[in-house]
């Protein structure tokens, strides 16, 4: 049975201009995993920006550092 799923996303962006401001390039790595415990219960874990990259998508707007999210779904 395929009870488990695992995946990742790697993103690399080069330096760029935001108006007259220069923004540095950056890399992020996100991981996710899920497990189907039964027909009614599944559990998921997502880890975002696990490299703890400090970066801006736009000048003055910092993006979130590392985060972890755990969720469970139960079907009645």
PDB file of N, CA, C and O in Angstrom:
ATOM      1  N   UNK A   1       0.841  -1.199   0.000  1.00  0.00           N
ATOM      2  CA  UNK A   1       0.000   0.000   0.000  1.00  0.00           C
ATOM      3  C   UNK A   1       0.874   1.245   0.000  1.00  0.00           C
ATOM      4  O   UNK A   1       1.950   1.277   0.597  1.00  0.00           O
ATOM      5  N   UNK A   2       0.391   2.245  -0.671  1.00  0.00           N
ATOM      6  CA  UNK A   2       1.116   3.516  -0.723  1.00  0.00           C
ATOM      7  C   UNK A   2       0.622   4.426   0.390  1.00  0.00           C
ATOM      8  O   UNK A   2      -0.180   5.331   0.158  1.00  0.00           O
ATOM      9  N   UNK A   3       1.106   4.179   1.596  1.00  0.00           N
ATOM     10  CA  UNK A   3       0.643   4.955   2.745  1.00  0.00           C
ATOM     11  C   UNK A   3       1.454   6.218   2.974  1.00  0.00           C
ATOM     12  O   UNK A   3       1.009   7.107   3.700  1.00  0.00           O
ATOM     13  N   UNK A   4       2.633   6.320   2.373  1.00  0.00           N
ATOM     14  CA  UNK A   4       3.507   7.452   2.655  1.00  0.00           C
ATOM     15  C   UNK A   4       3.830   8.202   1.370  1.00  0.00           C
ATOM     16  O   UNK A   4       3.998   7.602   0.309  1.00  0.00           O
ATOM     17  N   UNK A   5       3.916   9.528   1.485  1.00  0.00           N
ATOM     18  CA  UNK A   5       4.386  10.347   0.371  1.00  0.00           C
ATOM     19  C   UNK A   5       5.392  11.352   0.901  1.00  0.00           C
ATOM     20  O   UNK A   5       5.256  11.857   2.016  1.00  0.00           O
ATOM     21  N   UNK A   6       6.390  11.632   0.100  1.00  0.00           N
ATOM     22  CA  UNK A   6       7.468  12.544   0.478  1.00  0.00           C
ATOM     23  C   UNK A   6       7.797  13.400  -0.734  1.00  0.00           C
ATOM     24  O   UNK A   6       7.763  12.919  -1.867  1.00  0.00           O
ATOM     25  N   UNK A   7       8.111  14.659  -0.500  1.00  0.00           N
ATOM     26  CA  UNK A   7       8.485  15.527  -1.604  1.00  0.00           C
ATOM     27  C   UNK A   7       9.305  16.709  -1.123  1.00  0.00           C
ATOM     28  O   UNK A   7       9.413  16.967   0.076  1.00  0.00           O
ATOM     29  N   UNK A   8       9.877  17.417  -2.077  1.00  0.00           N
ATOM     30  CA  UNK A   8      10.643  18.609  -1.740  1.00  0.00           C
ATOM     31  C   UNK A   8      10.531  19.622  -2.872  1.00  0.00           C
ATOM     32  O   UNK A   8      10.197  19.279  -4.006  1.00  0.00           O
ATOM     33  N   UNK A   9      10.821  20.879  -2.536  1.00  0.00           N
ATOM     34  CA  UNK A   9      10.896  21.953  -3.517  1.00  0.00           C
ATOM     35  C   UNK A   9      12.168  22.740  -3.247  1.00  0.00           C
ATOM     36  O   UNK A   9      12.377  23.228  -2.136  1.00  0.00           O
ATOM     37  N   UNK A  10      13.012  22.863  -4.253  1.00  0.00           N
ATOM     38  CA  UNK A  10      14.209  23.695  -4.160  1.00  0.00           C
ATOM     39  C   UNK A  10      14.024  24.862  -5.114  1.00  0.00           C
ATOM     40  O   UNK A  10      13.650  24.674  -6.272  1.00  0.00           O
ATOM     41  N   UNK A  11      14.284  26.060  -4.629  1.00  0.00           N
ATOM     42  CA  UNK A  11      14.130  27.255  -5.449  1.00  0.00           C
ATOM     43  C   UNK A  11      15.400  28.095  -5.340  1.00  0.00           C
ATOM     44  O   UNK A  11      15.901  28.325  -4.240  1.00  0.00           O
ATOM     45  N   UNK A  12      15.913  28.546  -6.462  1.00  0.00           N
ATOM     46  CA  UNK A  12      17.091  29.417  -6.487  1.00  0.00           C
ATOM     47  C   UNK A  12      16.765  30.639  -7.343  1.00  0.00           C
ATOM     48  O   UNK A  12      16.337  30.514  -8.490  1.00  0.00           O
ATOM     49  N   UNK A  13      16.972  31.801  -6.774  1.00  0.00           N
ATOM     50  CA  UNK A  13      16.701  33.053  -7.482  1.00  0.00           C
ATOM     51  C   UNK A  13      17.977  33.886  -7.513  1.00  0.00           C
ATOM     52  O   UNK A  13      18.686  33.978  -6.511  1.00  0.00           O
ATOM     53  N   UNK A  14      18.265  34.482  -8.645  1.00  0.00           N
ATOM     54  CA  UNK A  14      19.444  35.336  -8.759  1.00  0.00           C
ATOM     55  C   UNK A  14      19.129  36.726  -8.215  1.00  0.00           C
ATOM     56  O   UNK A  14      17.966  37.068  -7.998  1.00  0.00           O
ATOM     57  N   UNK A  15      20.170  37.520  -7.999  1.00  0.00           N
ATOM     58  CA  UNK A  15      19.978  38.894  -7.571  1.00  0.00           C
ATOM     59  C   UNK A  15      19.182  39.659  -8.619  1.00  0.00           C
ATOM     60  O   UNK A  15      19.204  39.308  -9.799  1.00  0.00           O
ATOM     61  N   UNK A  16      18.483  40.698  -8.191  1.00  0.00           N
ATOM     62  CA  UNK A  16      17.633  41.443  -9.112  1.00  0.00           C
ATOM     63  C   UNK A  16      17.410  42.859  -8.592  1.00  0.00           C
ATOM     64  O   UNK A  16      17.762  43.179  -7.456  1.00  0.00           O
ATOM     65  N   UNK A  17      16.837  43.679  -9.416  1.00  0.00           N
ATOM     66  CA  UNK A  17      16.517  45.059  -9.055  1.00  0.00           C
ATOM     67  C   UNK A  17      15.050  45.160  -8.644  1.00  0.00           C
ATOM     68  O   UNK A  17      14.183  44.531  -9.250  1.00  0.00           O
ATOM     69  N   UNK A  18      14.783  45.952  -7.618  1.00  0.00           N
ATOM     70  CA  UNK A  18      13.424  46.305  -7.212  1.00  0.00           C
ATOM     71  C   UNK A  18      13.379  47.830  -7.215  1.00  0.00           C
ATOM     72  O   UNK A  18      13.717  48.476  -6.223  1.00  0.00           O
ATOM     73  N   UNK A  19      12.961  48.386  -8.330  1.00  0.00           N
ATOM     74  CA  UNK A  19      13.055  49.835  -8.487  1.00  0.00           C
ATOM     75  C   UNK A  19      14.527  50.210  -8.579  1.00  0.00           C
ATOM     76  O   UNK A  19      15.245  49.699  -9.438  1.00  0.00           O
ATOM     77  N   UNK A  20      14.982  51.101  -7.697  1.00  0.00           N
ATOM     78  CA  UNK A  20      16.398  51.481  -7.700  1.00  0.00           C
ATOM     79  C   UNK A  20      17.190  50.738  -6.625  1.00  0.00           C
ATOM     80  O   UNK A  20      18.326  51.110  -6.331  1.00  0.00           O
ATOM     81  N   UNK A  21      16.613  49.705  -6.041  1.00  0.00           N
ATOM     82  CA  UNK A  21      17.270  48.902  -4.994  1.00  0.00           C
ATOM     83  C   UNK A  21      17.703  47.550  -5.543  1.00  0.00           C
ATOM     84  O   UNK A  21      17.005  46.943  -6.356  1.00  0.00           O
ATOM     85  N   UNK A  22      18.857  47.091  -5.093  1.00  0.00           N
ATOM     86  CA  UNK A  22      19.344  45.758  -5.468  1.00  0.00           C
ATOM     87  C   UNK A  22      18.957  44.757  -4.391  1.00  0.00           C
ATOM     88  O   UNK A  22      19.146  45.007  -3.201  1.00  0.00           O
ATOM     89  N   UNK A  23      18.416  43.627  -4.817  1.00  0.00           N
ATOM     90  CA  UNK A  23      18.079  42.538  -3.898  1.00  0.00           C
ATOM     91  C   UNK A  23      19.017  41.373  -4.179  1.00  0.00           C
ATOM     92  O   UNK A  23      19.296  41.054  -5.335  1.00  0.00           O
ATOM     93  N   UNK A  24      19.502  40.741  -3.113  1.00  0.00           N
ATOM     94  CA  UNK A  24      20.407  39.606  -3.245  1.00  0.00           C
ATOM     95  C   UNK A  24      19.669  38.372  -3.742  1.00  0.00           C
ATOM     96  O   UNK A  24      18.456  38.246  -3.575  1.00  0.00           O
ATOM     97  N   UNK A  25      20.419  37.469  -4.353  1.00  0.00           N
ATOM     98  CA  UNK A  25      19.869  36.172  -4.721  1.00  0.00           C
ATOM     99  C   UNK A  25      19.689  35.317  -3.470  1.00  0.00           C
ATOM    100  O   UNK A  25      20.212  35.639  -2.404  1.00  0.00           O
ATOM    101  N   UNK A  26      18.946  34.231  -3.615  1.00  0.00           N
ATOM    102  CA  UNK A  26      18.708  33.350  -2.469  1.00  0.00           C
ATOM    103  C   UNK A  26      18.298  31.965  -2.947  1.00  0.00           C
ATOM    104  O   UNK A  26      17.924  31.772  -4.104  1.00  0.00           O
ATOM    105  N   UNK A  27      18.377  31.010  -2.031  1.00  0.00           N
ATOM    106  CA  UNK A  27      17.933  29.642  -2.280  1.00  0.00           C
ATOM    107  C   UNK A  27      17.062  29.201  -1.111  1.00  0.00           C
ATOM    108  O   UNK A  27      17.354  29.521   0.042  1.00  0.00           O
ATOM    109  N   UNK A  28      16.001  28.472  -1.404  1.00  0.00           N
ATOM    110  CA  UNK A  28      15.163  27.904  -0.348  1.00  0.00           C
ATOM    111  C   UNK A  28      14.940  26.422  -0.629  1.00  0.00           C
ATOM    112  O   UNK A  28      14.954  25.975  -1.775  1.00  0.00           O
ATOM    113  N   UNK A  29      14.735  25.683   0.446  1.00  0.00           N
ATOM    114  CA  UNK A  29      14.446  24.259   0.354  1.00  0.00           C
ATOM    115  C   UNK A  29      13.284  23.955   1.285  1.00  0.00           C
ATOM    116  O   UNK A  29      13.340  24.255   2.478  1.00  0.00           O
ATOM    117  N   UNK A  30      12.235  23.360   0.741  1.00  0.00           N
ATOM    118  CA  UNK A  30      11.055  22.961   1.513  1.00  0.00           C
ATOM    119  C   UNK A  30      10.919  21.444   1.419  1.00  0.00           C
ATOM    120  O   UNK A  30      11.152  20.858   0.362  1.00  0.00           O
ATOM    121  N   UNK A  31      10.543  20.815   2.525  1.00  0.00           N
ATOM    122  CA  UNK A  31      10.306  19.375   2.557  1.00  0.00           C
ATOM    123  C   UNK A  31       8.894  19.115   3.041  1.00  0.00           C
ATOM    124  O   UNK A  31       8.358  19.878   3.846  1.00  0.00           O
ATOM    125  N   UNK A  32       8.291  18.046   2.556  1.00  0.00           N
ATOM    126  CA  UNK A  32       6.956  17.674   3.027  1.00  0.00           C
ATOM    127  C   UNK A  32       6.847  16.153   3.038  1.00  0.00           C
ATOM    128  O   UNK A  32       7.455  15.455   2.227  1.00  0.00           O
ATOM    129  N   UNK A  33       6.059  15.674   3.975  1.00  0.00           N
ATOM    130  CA  UNK A  33       5.823  14.230   4.085  1.00  0.00           C
ATOM    131  C   UNK A  33       4.420  14.016   4.627  1.00  0.00           C
ATOM    132  O   UNK A  33       3.919  14.807   5.426  1.00  0.00           O
ATOM    133  N   UNK A  34       3.806  12.953   4.187  1.00  0.00           N
ATOM    134  CA  UNK A  34       2.473  12.606   4.661  1.00  0.00           C
ATOM    135  C   UNK A  34       2.374  11.113   4.868  1.00  0.00           C
ATOM    136  O   UNK A  34       3.045  10.329   4.197  1.00  0.00           O
ATOM    137  N   UNK A  35       1.530  10.732   5.805  1.00  0.00           N
ATOM    138  CA  UNK A  35       1.327   9.319   6.087  1.00  0.00           C
ATOM    139  C   UNK A  35      -0.160   9.062   6.272  1.00  0.00           C
ATOM    140  O   UNK A  35      -0.827   9.727   7.066  1.00  0.00           O
ATOM    141  N   UNK A  36      -0.663   8.097   5.535  1.00  0.00           N
ATOM    142  CA  UNK A  36      -2.068   7.706   5.666  1.00  0.00           C
ATOM    143  C   UNK A  36      -2.123   6.567   6.677  1.00  0.00           C
ATOM    144  O   UNK A  36      -1.764   5.430   6.371  1.00  0.00           O
ATOM    145  N   UNK A  37      -2.576   6.889   7.883  1.00  0.00           N
ATOM    146  CA  UNK A  37      -2.612   5.919   8.979  1.00  0.00           C
ATOM    147  C   UNK A  37      -3.709   4.878   8.781  1.00  0.00           C
ATOM    148  O   UNK A  37      -3.539   3.707   9.119  1.00  0.00           O
ATOM    149  N   UNK A  38      -4.828   5.321   8.234  1.00  0.00           N
ATOM    150  CA  UNK A  38      -5.974   4.443   7.988  1.00  0.00           C
ATOM    151  C   UNK A  38      -6.837   5.085   6.908  1.00  0.00           C
ATOM    152  O   UNK A  38      -6.479   6.133   6.370  1.00  0.00           O
ATOM    153  N   UNK A  39      -7.967   4.466   6.590  1.00  0.00           N
ATOM    154  CA  UNK A  39      -8.882   5.062   5.613  1.00  0.00           C
ATOM    155  C   UNK A  39      -9.449   6.385   6.101  1.00  0.00           C
ATOM    156  O   UNK A  39      -9.923   7.191   5.300  1.00  0.00           O
ATOM    157  N   UNK A  40      -9.405   6.616   7.402  1.00  0.00           N
ATOM    158  CA  UNK A  40     -10.014   7.819   7.971  1.00  0.00           C
ATOM    159  C   UNK A  40      -9.012   8.852   8.474  1.00  0.00           C
ATOM    160  O   UNK A  40      -9.375  10.013   8.661  1.00  0.00           O
ATOM    161  N   UNK A  41      -7.762   8.459   8.698  1.00  0.00           N
ATOM    162  CA  UNK A  41      -6.792   9.365   9.323  1.00  0.00           C
ATOM    163  C   UNK A  41      -5.520   9.484   8.491  1.00  0.00           C
ATOM    164  O   UNK A  41      -4.931   8.484   8.080  1.00  0.00           O
ATOM    165  N   UNK A  42      -5.111  10.729   8.250  1.00  0.00           N
ATOM    166  CA  UNK A  42      -3.814  10.989   7.620  1.00  0.00           C
ATOM    167  C   UNK A  42      -3.120  12.129   8.367  1.00  0.00           C
ATOM    168  O   UNK A  42      -3.769  13.012   8.929  1.00  0.00           O
ATOM    169  N   UNK A  43      -1.795  12.090   8.359  1.00  0.00           N
ATOM    170  CA  UNK A  43      -0.968  13.074   9.056  1.00  0.00           C
ATOM    171  C   UNK A  43       0.040  13.634   8.052  1.00  0.00           C
ATOM    172  O   UNK A  43       0.605  12.890   7.250  1.00  0.00           O
ATOM    173  N   UNK A  44       0.260  14.949   8.102  1.00  0.00           N
ATOM    174  CA  UNK A  44       1.186  15.607   7.179  1.00  0.00           C
ATOM    175  C   UNK A  44       2.129  16.533   7.935  1.00  0.00           C
ATOM    176  O   UNK A  44       1.746  17.169   8.918  1.00  0.00           O
ATOM    177  N   UNK A  45       3.363  16.597   7.463  1.00  0.00           N
ATOM    178  CA  UNK A  45       4.370  17.490   8.026  1.00  0.00           C
ATOM    179  C   UNK A  45       4.993  18.271   6.882  1.00  0.00           C
ATOM    180  O   UNK A  45       5.354  17.694   5.856  1.00  0.00           O
ATOM    181  N   UNK A  46       5.119  19.583   7.054  1.00  0.00           N
ATOM    182  CA  UNK A  46       5.776  20.435   6.061  1.00  0.00           C
ATOM    183  C   UNK A  46       6.827  21.283   6.765  1.00  0.00           C
ATOM    184  O   UNK A  46       6.551  21.908   7.789  1.00  0.00           O
ATOM    185  N   UNK A  47       8.018  21.299   6.214  1.00  0.00           N
ATOM    186  CA  UNK A  47       9.113  22.131   6.713  1.00  0.00           C
ATOM    187  C   UNK A  47       9.478  23.092   5.593  1.00  0.00           C
ATOM    188  O   UNK A  47       9.886  22.664   4.513  1.00  0.00           O
ATOM    189  N   UNK A  48       9.334  24.385   5.844  1.00  0.00           N
ATOM    190  CA  UNK A  48       9.609  25.377   4.805  1.00  0.00           C
ATOM    191  C   UNK A  48      10.869  26.164   5.137  1.00  0.00           C
ATOM    192  O   UNK A  48      11.171  26.426   6.301  1.00  0.00           O
ATOM    193  N   UNK A  49      11.589  26.529   4.099  1.00  0.00           N
ATOM    194  CA  UNK A  49      12.830  27.297   4.216  1.00  0.00           C
ATOM    195  C   UNK A  49      13.778  26.656   5.232  1.00  0.00           C
ATOM    196  O   UNK A  49      14.276  27.325   6.138  1.00  0.00           O
ATOM    197  N   UNK A  50      14.019  25.357   5.072  1.00  0.00           N
ATOM    198  CA  UNK A  50      14.840  24.659   6.071  1.00  0.00           C
ATOM    199  C   UNK A  50      16.296  25.114   6.053  1.00  0.00           C
ATOM    200  O   UNK A  50      17.040  24.816   6.987  1.00  0.00           O
ATOM    201  N   UNK A  51      16.719  25.828   5.010  1.00  0.00           N
ATOM    202  CA  UNK A  51      18.061  26.409   4.993  1.00  0.00           C
ATOM    203  C   UNK A  51      18.118  27.692   5.822  1.00  0.00           C
ATOM    204  O   UNK A  51      19.186  28.280   5.992  1.00  0.00           O
ATOM    205  N   UNK A  52      16.958  28.124   6.340  1.00  0.00           N
ATOM    206  CA  UNK A  52      16.823  29.333   7.157  1.00  0.00           C
ATOM    207  C   UNK A  52      17.379  30.564   6.435  1.00  0.00           C
ATOM    208  O   UNK A  52      18.052  31.405   7.030  1.00  0.00           O
ATOM    209  N   UNK A  53      17.081  30.641   5.152  1.00  0.00           N
ATOM    210  CA  UNK A  53      17.560  31.744   4.321  1.00  0.00           C
ATOM    211  C   UNK A  53      16.832  33.040   4.691  1.00  0.00           C
ATOM    212  O   UNK A  53      15.609  33.057   4.834  1.00  0.00           O
ATOM    213  N   UNK A  54      17.593  34.111   4.842  1.00  0.00           N
ATOM    214  CA  UNK A  54      17.045  35.439   5.125  1.00  0.00           C
ATOM    215  C   UNK A  54      17.014  36.196   3.795  1.00  0.00           C
ATOM    216  O   UNK A  54      18.063  36.563   3.266  1.00  0.00           O
ATOM    217  N   UNK A  55      15.811  36.432   3.252  1.00  0.00           N
ATOM    218  CA  UNK A  55      15.711  37.044   1.927  1.00  0.00           C
ATOM    219  C   UNK A  55      14.476  37.928   1.826  1.00  0.00           C
ATOM    220  O   UNK A  55      13.564  37.861   2.650  1.00  0.00           O
ATOM    221  N   UNK A  56      14.477  38.760   0.785  1.00  0.00           N
ATOM    222  CA  UNK A  56      13.363  39.668   0.517  1.00  0.00           C
ATOM    223  C   UNK A  56      12.801  39.385  -0.872  1.00  0.00           C
ATOM    224  O   UNK A  56      13.554  39.270  -1.839  1.00  0.00           O
ATOM    225  N   UNK A  57      11.481  39.274  -0.971  1.00  0.00           N
ATOM    226  CA  UNK A  57      10.836  39.180  -2.282  1.00  0.00           C
ATOM    227  C   UNK A  57      10.698  40.562  -2.902  1.00  0.00           C
ATOM    228  O   UNK A  57      10.725  40.709  -4.124  1.00  0.00           O
ATOM    229  N   UNK A  58      10.549  41.571  -2.057  1.00  0.00           N
ATOM    230  CA  UNK A  58      10.503  42.974  -2.462  1.00  0.00           C
ATOM    231  C   UNK A  58      11.253  43.764  -1.394  1.00  0.00           C
ATOM    232  O   UNK A  58      11.294  43.348  -0.237  1.00  0.00           O
ATOM    233  N   UNK A  59      11.840  44.885  -1.762  1.00  0.00           N
ATOM    234  CA  UNK A  59      12.638  45.663  -0.826  1.00  0.00           C
ATOM    235  C   UNK A  59      11.825  46.014   0.424  1.00  0.00           C
ATOM    236  O   UNK A  59      10.723  46.555   0.334  1.00  0.00           O
ATOM    237  N   UNK A  60      12.394  45.694   1.592  1.00  0.00           N
ATOM    238  CA  UNK A  60      11.761  46.020   2.864  1.00  0.00           C
ATOM    239  C   UNK A  60      10.763  44.995   3.364  1.00  0.00           C
ATOM    240  O   UNK A  60      10.198  45.179   4.442  1.00  0.00           O
ATOM    241  N   UNK A  61      10.524  43.921   2.621  1.00  0.00           N
ATOM    242  CA  UNK A  61       9.554  42.897   3.012  1.00  0.00           C
ATOM    243  C   UNK A  61      10.266  41.553   3.156  1.00  0.00           C
ATOM    244  O   UNK A  61      10.385  40.790   2.197  1.00  0.00           O
ATOM    245  N   UNK A  62      10.735  41.280   4.366  1.00  0.00           N
ATOM    246  CA  UNK A  62      11.430  40.019   4.622  1.00  0.00           C
ATOM    247  C   UNK A  62      10.461  38.850   4.545  1.00  0.00           C
ATOM    248  O   UNK A  62       9.299  38.962   4.934  1.00  0.00           O
ATOM    249  N   UNK A  63      10.951  37.744   4.045  1.00  0.00           N
ATOM    250  CA  UNK A  63      10.156  36.515   3.973  1.00  0.00           C
ATOM    251  C   UNK A  63      10.346  35.716   5.255  1.00  0.00           C
ATOM    252  O   UNK A  63      11.334  35.910   5.963  1.00  0.00           O
ATOM    253  N   UNK A  64       9.405  34.812   5.564  1.00  0.00           N
ATOM    254  CA  UNK A  64       9.510  34.028   6.794  1.00  0.00           C
ATOM    255  C   UNK A  64      10.762  33.162   6.805  1.00  0.00           C
ATOM    256  O   UNK A  64      11.198  32.660   5.769  1.00  0.00           O
ATOM    257  N   UNK A  65      11.329  32.995   7.994  1.00  0.00           N
ATOM    258  CA  UNK A  65      12.465  32.088   8.165  1.00  0.00           C
ATOM    259  C   UNK A  65      11.915  30.667   8.221  1.00  0.00           C
ATOM    260  O   UNK A  65      10.797  30.430   7.763  1.00  0.00           O
ATOM    261  N   UNK A  66      12.662  29.726   8.763  1.00  0.00           N
ATOM    262  CA  UNK A  66      12.227  28.321   8.821  1.00  0.00           C
ATOM    263  C   UNK A  66      10.912  28.182   9.580  1.00  0.00           C
ATOM    264  O   UNK A  66      10.686  28.843  10.594  1.00  0.00           O
ATOM    265  N   UNK A  67      10.055  27.311   9.066  1.00  0.00           N
ATOM    266  CA  UNK A  67       8.775  27.034   9.712  1.00  0.00           C
ATOM    267  C   UNK A  67       8.480  25.546   9.627  1.00  0.00           C
ATOM    268  O   UNK A  67       8.932  24.858   8.711  1.00  0.00           O
ATOM    269  N   UNK A  68       7.715  25.060  10.599  1.00  0.00           N
ATOM    270  CA  UNK A  68       7.246  23.671  10.587  1.00  0.00           C
ATOM    271  C   UNK A  68       5.737  23.688  10.784  1.00  0.00           C
ATOM    272  O   UNK A  68       5.216  24.418  11.627  1.00  0.00           O
ATOM    273  N   UNK A  69       5.042  22.871   9.992  1.00  0.00           N
ATOM    274  CA  UNK A  69       3.587  22.774  10.101  1.00  0.00           C
ATOM    275  C   UNK A  69       3.195  21.304  10.146  1.00  0.00           C
ATOM    276  O   UNK A  69       3.593  20.515   9.288  1.00  0.00           O
ATOM    277  N   UNK A  70       2.424  20.954  11.139  1.00  0.00           N
ATOM    278  CA  UNK A  70       1.936  19.590  11.298  1.00  0.00           C
ATOM    279  C   UNK A  70       0.420  19.629  11.214  1.00  0.00           C
ATOM    280  O   UNK A  70      -0.219  20.460  11.860  1.00  0.00           O
ATOM    281  N   UNK A  71      -0.157  18.734  10.420  1.00  0.00           N
ATOM    282  CA  UNK A  71      -1.614  18.697  10.303  1.00  0.00           C
ATOM    283  C   UNK A  71      -2.093  17.255  10.305  1.00  0.00           C
ATOM    284  O   UNK A  71      -1.357  16.328   9.966  1.00  0.00           O
ATOM    285  N   UNK A  72      -3.325  17.099  10.691  1.00  0.00           N
ATOM    286  CA  UNK A  72      -3.970  15.786  10.665  1.00  0.00           C
ATOM    287  C   UNK A  72      -5.363  15.965  10.075  1.00  0.00           C
ATOM    288  O   UNK A  72      -6.034  16.967  10.319  1.00  0.00           O
ATOM    289  N   UNK A  73      -5.778  14.983   9.300  1.00  0.00           N
ATOM    290  CA  UNK A  73      -7.110  14.987   8.707  1.00  0.00           C
ATOM    291  C   UNK A  73      -7.822  13.713   9.118  1.00  0.00           C
ATOM    292  O   UNK A  73      -7.317  12.607   8.927  1.00  0.00           O
ATOM    293  N   UNK A  74      -9.002  13.890   9.685  1.00  0.00           N
ATOM    294  CA  UNK A  74      -9.826  12.751  10.072  1.00  0.00           C
ATOM    295  C   UNK A  74     -11.156  12.863   9.345  1.00  0.00           C
ATOM    296  O   UNK A  74     -11.834  13.886   9.439  1.00  0.00           O
ATOM    297  N   UNK A  75     -11.528  11.822   8.627  1.00  0.00           N
ATOM    298  CA  UNK A  75     -12.780  11.798   7.875  1.00  0.00           C
ATOM    299  C   UNK A  75     -13.810  11.031   8.689  1.00  0.00           C
ATOM    300  O   UNK A  75     -13.586   9.879   9.061  1.00  0.00           O
ATOM    301  N   UNK A  76     -14.940  11.675   8.963  1.00  0.00           N
ATOM    302  CA  UNK A  76     -16.001  11.033   9.753  1.00  0.00           C
ATOM    303  C   UNK A  76     -16.832  10.117   8.896  1.00  0.00           C
ATOM    304  O   UNK A  76     -17.771   9.492   9.390  1.00  0.00           O
TER     305      UNK A  76
END
